[in-house]
């Protein structure tokens, strides 16, 4: 029996793979375009929705980055972050660790301070409303290693406003070792480290191996190709390293949502979790991802509970906060 919608939405969960820029819903995009006097070539929600068409990582990015032009000042980034956090609470999220891409904005003339302060205002508001939240600064891997270092150095005066660094964007010919120096600098400054290892890319398993064994990744974002190497699976189980999988976005860039791999990894003790990635573009927030995966793979309530449990356990919340979240999850499962 598939889980109910109420169960999927209500179960306490952490969202660890969420790009704030990927939560730019059509209505907000239109509103910000009008506010900032930007011609985006669309005049209705339906026209914006029709532009969100892609069938690969590259075609997605070709739509994704131009959409960000409507984000111009601190208030715009606050509005985007605030809208996501409201949806997160509706989806049963108790902990949100959100990616943001400063280079996508500074490269078009937006001040880094405006990006960070805008998003952080939304984080503070979310915390006041009972949601545990933090930011993760990501490097764009299709930009240079020097650009990543420059961005991190410029962001360090604001390091109290983000908890870690990540690596995203087009993985082709951009292996994680390209950014080794930036990751070293991040760790020297007490920041946590995660890295995208996208599904079914050229050299996916090699990039996963490098991230885990050479660069000290504490989590893998996507990462389900790890199933190709039993020794690496064993490694992440032994070290408790988590994977942040995104079923609905997977289904847009490959033929399957990697559901079978997620279930197998879960059964082998890997701390795999479920997330929504870029929900404005992929048709669903985190609870929808739980529902879709549960239906496709006939998940039991215990499997769904374990996915939610994993997400909290591999989060970067404080120990006491994590413990309280896990207690609330167990209470929910017992009552449902």
C-alpha positions as CSV (number, residue, x, y, z in Angstrom):
1,X,0.0,0.0,0.0
2,X,1.4,3.4,-1.0
3,X,1.9,6.0,1.6
4,X,-0.8,8.7,1.9
5,X,-0.3,12.3,0.9
6,X,-0.7,13.3,4.5
7,X,2.1,11.0,5.5
8,X,4.5,12.3,2.8
9,X,3.8,15.9,3.7
10,X,3.7,15.4,7.5
11,X,6.7,13.3,8.2
12,X,9.5,15.5,9.7
13,X,12.4,15.6,7.2
14,X,15.5,17.6,6.3
15,X,16.0,19.0,2.8
16,X,19.7,19.0,2.0
17,X,19.7,19.3,-1.8
18,X,17.8,22.4,-2.7
19,X,19.0,25.3,-5.0
20,X,17.3,28.5,-3.9
21,X,17.6,29.8,-7.5
22,X,15.8,26.6,-8.5
23,X,12.7,27.7,-6.5
24,X,12.0,30.7,-8.8
25,X,8.3,30.1,-9.5
26,X,6.8,31.7,-12.6
27,X,4.7,34.1,-10.6
28,X,7.6,35.5,-8.6
29,X,9.8,35.6,-11.8
30,X,7.2,37.8,-13.5
31,X,6.8,39.9,-10.4
32,X,10.5,40.6,-10.1
33,X,10.9,41.2,-13.8
34,X,8.2,43.9,-13.6
35,X,9.8,45.4,-10.5
36,X,13.2,45.6,-12.1
37,X,12.1,46.5,-15.6
38,X,13.5,43.4,-17.2
39,X,12.1,42.0,-20.5
40,X,12.1,38.3,-20.0
41,X,10.2,37.5,-23.2
42,X,7.2,36.2,-21.3
43,X,4.1,38.0,-20.0
44,X,2.1,35.3,-18.3
45,X,2.6,32.4,-15.8
46,X,1.7,30.0,-18.6
47,X,4.3,31.4,-20.9
48,X,7.0,31.1,-18.2
49,X,5.9,27.5,-17.5
50,X,6.1,26.7,-21.2
51,X,9.7,28.0,-21.3
52,X,10.7,25.4,-18.6
53,X,11.4,22.7,-21.1
54,X,14.5,20.5,-21.1
55,X,15.7,16.9,-21.5
56,X,19.3,17.0,-20.2
57,X,21.5,18.7,-17.7
58,X,22.8,21.1,-20.4
59,X,19.4,22.1,-21.7
60,X,18.1,22.6,-18.2
61,X,21.0,25.0,-17.4
62,X,20.4,26.9,-20.6
63,X,16.9,27.8,-19.2
64,X,18.0,28.0,-15.5
65,X,20.7,30.7,-15.6
66,X,18.9,33.3,-17.8
67,X,15.9,33.2,-15.5
68,X,18.1,34.5,-12.7
69,X,18.4,37.9,-14.4
70,X,15.3,39.0,-12.5
71,X,17.2,38.8,-9.3
72,X,18.8,42.2,-8.9
73,X,19.0,43.4,-5.3
74,X,19.0,42.2,-1.7
75,X,15.2,42.3,-1.4
76,X,14.9,40.0,-4.5
77,X,17.0,37.3,-2.9
78,X,15.1,37.7,0.4
79,X,11.8,37.3,-1.5
80,X,13.0,34.1,-3.2
81,X,14.4,32.6,0.0
82,X,11.3,33.5,2.0
83,X,9.0,31.9,-0.5
84,X,10.9,28.7,-0.4
85,X,11.0,28.5,3.3
86,X,7.2,28.9,3.5
87,X,6.8,26.0,1.1
88,X,9.3,23.9,3.0
89,X,7.3,24.1,6.2
90,X,4.2,23.1,4.3
91,X,6.2,20.0,3.1
92,X,7.1,18.9,6.6
93,X,10.7,20.2,6.4
94,X,12.2,20.7,9.8
95,X,15.8,21.4,8.6
96,X,16.7,23.1,5.3
97,X,20.3,23.4,4.1
98,X,20.0,25.5,0.9
99,X,22.5,25.9,-2.0
100,X,23.1,29.3,-3.6
101,X,25.2,30.2,-6.5
102,X,26.9,33.6,-6.0
103,X,28.9,33.5,-9.2
104,X,25.7,33.3,-11.2
105,X,24.9,36.7,-9.8
106,X,28.3,38.5,-9.4
107,X,29.2,37.6,-13.0
108,X,26.3,39.8,-14.1
109,X,27.1,42.7,-11.8
110,X,25.2,41.9,-8.6
111,X,27.1,42.6,-5.4
112,X,28.0,39.5,-3.4
113,X,26.9,41.1,-0.2
114,X,23.4,41.6,-1.6
115,X,23.1,37.9,-2.5
116,X,24.3,36.7,0.9
117,X,22.5,39.2,3.0
118,X,19.2,38.8,1.1
119,X,19.2,35.0,1.5
120,X,20.3,35.2,5.1
121,X,17.5,37.6,6.0
122,X,15.2,34.8,4.8
123,X,17.1,32.3,6.9
124,X,16.7,34.4,10.0
125,X,13.0,34.8,9.4
126,X,12.6,31.0,8.8
127,X,14.4,30.4,12.1
128,X,12.1,32.8,13.9
129,X,9.2,30.8,12.5
130,X,10.5,27.5,13.9
131,X,12.4,26.1,10.9
132,X,16.1,25.1,11.3
133,X,17.9,26.6,8.3
134,X,21.3,27.3,6.9
135,X,23.0,28.3,3.6
136,X,25.6,26.4,1.5
137,X,27.7,28.5,-0.9
138,X,28.3,26.6,-4.2
139,X,31.0,27.0,-6.7
140,X,30.0,26.8,-10.4
141,X,32.2,24.0,-11.8
142,X,32.0,25.3,-15.4
143,X,33.8,28.5,-14.2
144,X,37.5,28.6,-13.4
145,X,39.1,27.4,-10.2
146,X,40.4,30.9,-9.7
147,X,36.9,32.2,-9.8
148,X,35.8,29.8,-7.1
149,X,38.7,30.9,-4.9
150,X,38.0,34.5,-5.5
151,X,34.4,34.0,-4.6
152,X,35.1,32.2,-1.4
153,X,37.7,34.7,-0.3
154,X,35.2,37.5,-0.9
155,X,32.5,35.6,1.0
156,X,34.6,34.7,4.0
157,X,33.8,38.0,5.8
158,X,30.2,36.7,5.8
159,X,31.0,33.1,6.8
160,X,28.8,33.3,9.8
161,X,25.9,33.4,7.3
162,X,26.6,30.1,5.6
163,X,27.5,26.7,7.0
164,X,29.4,25.1,4.2
165,X,30.4,25.0,0.5
166,X,29.3,22.9,-2.4
167,X,30.0,22.3,-6.1
168,X,27.4,22.3,-8.8
169,X,26.6,23.1,-12.5
170,X,27.9,21.3,-15.6
171,X,30.1,18.4,-14.6
172,X,31.4,17.7,-18.1
173,X,35.2,18.2,-18.1
174,X,35.0,19.8,-14.7
175,X,36.0,17.1,-12.2
176,X,35.9,17.9,-8.5
177,X,39.7,18.0,-8.1
178,X,39.7,21.2,-10.2
179,X,38.5,22.9,-7.0
180,X,40.8,21.2,-4.4
181,X,42.3,24.5,-3.3
182,X,39.0,26.1,-2.7
183,X,37.8,23.2,-0.7
184,X,41.0,23.3,1.4
185,X,40.4,27.0,2.1
186,X,36.8,26.3,3.1
187,X,37.9,23.6,5.6
188,X,40.6,25.9,7.0
189,X,37.8,28.3,7.8
190,X,35.6,25.8,9.5
191,X,33.2,25.3,6.7
192,X,31.5,22.0,5.8
193,X,32.0,20.4,2.4
194,X,29.6,18.7,0.0
195,X,29.9,18.1,-3.8
196,X,27.6,17.3,-6.7
197,X,28.3,14.1,-8.4
198,X,25.5,14.1,-11.0
199,X,23.8,11.1,-12.3
200,X,25.1,9.3,-15.4
201,X,27.7,11.8,-16.4
202,X,30.9,10.9,-18.2
203,X,33.3,9.8,-15.5
204,X,30.6,9.9,-12.7
205,X,32.2,7.0,-10.7
206,X,35.7,8.5,-11.0
207,X,34.4,11.9,-9.7
208,X,32.6,10.1,-6.8
209,X,35.8,8.3,-5.9
210,X,37.8,11.5,-6.0
211,X,35.3,13.4,-3.9
212,X,35.3,10.7,-1.3
213,X,38.9,9.6,-1.1
214,X,40.9,12.8,-2.0
215,X,38.7,15.8,-1.3
216,X,37.0,14.9,1.9
217,X,33.4,15.3,0.8
218,X,31.1,15.0,3.8
219,X,28.1,14.3,1.6
220,X,27.5,13.5,-2.1
221,X,24.8,15.4,-3.9
222,X,23.0,13.0,-6.3
223,X,25.7,10.3,-6.2
224,X,23.6,7.3,-7.0
225,X,26.2,6.1,-9.6
226,X,28.2,5.0,-6.5
227,X,26.3,1.7,-6.9
228,X,28.8,0.9,-9.7
229,X,31.6,0.4,-7.2
230,X,30.8,-1.9,-4.2
231,X,34.0,-0.7,-2.4
232,X,32.8,2.9,-2.5
233,X,29.4,1.8,-1.3
234,X,31.1,0.0,1.6
235,X,33.1,3.2,2.3
236,X,30.1,5.5,2.6
237,X,28.3,3.0,4.8
238,X,31.3,2.7,7.2
239,X,31.8,6.5,7.4
240,X,28.1,7.4,7.5
241,X,28.5,9.7,4.5
242,X,25.1,10.6,3.1
243,X,23.7,10.9,-0.5
244,X,21.2,13.6,-1.4
245,X,19.1,12.1,-4.2
246,X,16.4,14.0,-6.2
247,X,14.0,11.5,-7.9
248,X,11.9,14.0,-9.9
249,X,14.8,15.9,-11.3
250,X,16.5,12.7,-12.1
251,X,13.5,11.8,-14.3
252,X,14.0,14.9,-16.4
253,X,17.7,14.2,-17.3
254,X,17.6,10.5,-17.6
255,X,15.0,7.8,-18.5
256,X,14.4,6.8,-14.9
257,X,14.3,8.6,-11.5
258,X,17.0,6.2,-10.2
259,X,14.4,4.7,-7.9
260,X,15.8,1.2,-8.1
261,X,19.2,2.4,-7.2
262,X,17.9,4.5,-4.3
263,X,16.0,1.5,-2.9
264,X,19.0,-0.8,-3.3
265,X,21.4,1.7,-1.6
266,X,18.8,2.2,1.2
267,X,18.7,-1.6,1.7
268,X,22.5,-1.7,1.9
269,X,22.6,0.8,4.7
270,X,23.6,3.9,2.7
271,X,22.3,7.1,4.3
272,X,20.5,8.1,1.1
273,X,17.9,10.9,1.4
274,X,15.2,12.4,-0.8
275,X,15.2,16.1,-1.9
276,X,13.7,18.4,-4.5
277,X,16.7,20.0,-6.2
278,X,15.1,22.7,-8.4
279,X,11.4,22.3,-7.7
280,X,10.1,25.2,-9.7
281,X,11.5,23.5,-12.8
282,X,10.9,19.9,-12.0
283,X,7.3,19.9,-10.9
284,X,7.4,19.2,-7.2
285,X,8.7,20.0,-3.8
286,X,10.2,17.5,-1.4
287,X,6.9,15.8,-0.3
288,X,6.0,15.3,-3.9
289,X,9.4,13.6,-4.4
290,X,8.6,11.3,-1.5
291,X,5.2,10.5,-2.9
292,X,6.4,9.9,-6.5
293,X,9.2,7.6,-5.4
294,X,7.0,5.7,-3.0
295,X,4.4,5.1,-5.7
296,X,7.0,4.1,-8.3
297,X,8.9,1.7,-6.1
298,X,6.1,0.6,-3.8
299,X,7.9,1.8,-0.7
300,X,6.7,0.8,2.7
301,X,6.1,3.3,5.5
302,X,9.3,2.1,7.2
303,X,11.3,2.7,4.1
304,X,9.9,6.2,3.8
305,X,10.6,6.8,7.5
306,X,14.2,5.6,7.0
307,X,14.7,8.0,4.1
308,X,13.5,10.9,6.3
309,X,15.5,9.6,9.2
310,X,18.6,9.5,7.1
311,X,18.1,13.1,6.0
312,X,18.1,14.4,9.6
313,X,21.0,12.2,10.6
314,X,23.3,13.4,7.8
315,X,22.2,17.1,8.2
316,X,24.6,19.6,9.6
317,X,22.3,20.7,12.4
318,X,23.6,20.9,16.0
319,X,23.6,17.6,17.8
320,X,20.8,18.7,20.3
321,X,18.7,20.0,17.4
322,X,19.2,16.9,15.4
323,X,18.2,14.7,18.3
324,X,15.0,16.7,18.8
325,X,14.1,16.4,15.1
326,X,14.6,12.6,15.3
327,X,12.4,12.4,18.3
328,X,9.6,14.3,16.5
329,X,10.0,11.9,13.5
330,X,9.7,8.8,15.7
331,X,6.6,10.3,17.4
332,X,5.0,11.0,14.0
333,X,5.8,7.5,12.7
334,X,4.4,5.9,15.9
335,X,1.2,8.0,15.6
336,X,0.7,7.2,11.9
